[in-house]
């Protein structure tokens, strides 16, 4: 997988002030692996981890359908 989350990755190039976060990077690699292997993945991470980008970047790179379930409507609304 391309490391979009590296200090010189795509996210750093596109988002002013982006700073790599190791938990976010680990989550992105887990998501990419689950998509590649066509298996489910359940992830829980604290506020400020960068969950949205951690699952969206690998999903967009894979160009496949994914299902994302969140704990609240407010979290769903963040995606729009």
SVG drawing of the C-alpha trace seen along z (x, -y; Angstrom):
<svg xmlns="http://www.w3.org/2000/svg" viewBox="-28 -25 36 37">
<polyline fill="none" stroke="black" stroke-width="0.4" points="0.0,0.0 1.2,-3.5 1.9,-5.3 -0.5,-8.2 0.1,-8.9 3.9,-9.4 5.4,-12.9 5.9,-13.2 2.7,-11.3 -0.4,-12.4 -2.2,-13.7 0.7,-15.9 0.8,-17.3 -2.9,-18.0 -3.8,-19.1 -2.1,-22.1 -0.7,-21.3 -1.1,-17.5 1.2,-15.6 1.6,-11.8 0.1,-9.9 1.2,-6.3 -2.2,-5.0 -3.8,-6.5 -1.2,-4.9 -1.6,-1.5 -5.4,-1.7 -5.0,-2.6 -2.8,0.4 -5.3,2.7 -8.2,1.3 -6.2,1.8 -5.4,5.3 -9.0,6.1 -10.2,4.7 -7.5,6.6 -8.3,9.9 -12.1,9.2 -12.6,9.7 -14.4,7.7 -12.6,5.5 -13.8,3.8 -11.7,0.8 -12.1,-1.3 -10.0,-4.4 -10.1,-7.5 -10.9,-11.1 -8.2,-12.7 -6.8,-9.5 -7.7,-10.4 -10.2,-7.6 -12.0,-9.2 -8.9,-9.5 -7.6,-6.2 -10.5,-4.3 -11.3,-6.6 -7.8,-6.7 -7.5,-2.9 -11.1,-2.5 -10.6,-5.1 -7.3,-3.6 -8.9,-0.1 -11.8,-1.4 -14.1,1.1 -17.3,0.9 -16.9,0.8 -19.4,0.5 -18.6,-1.9 -20.6,-1.7 -20.4,-4.5 -21.7,-4.8 -23.8,-7.9 -25.6,-10.0 -23.2,-12.9 -20.2,-10.7 -22.0,-9.7 -22.7,-13.4 -18.9,-14.1 -18.5,-12.2 -20.7,-14.5"/>
</svg>
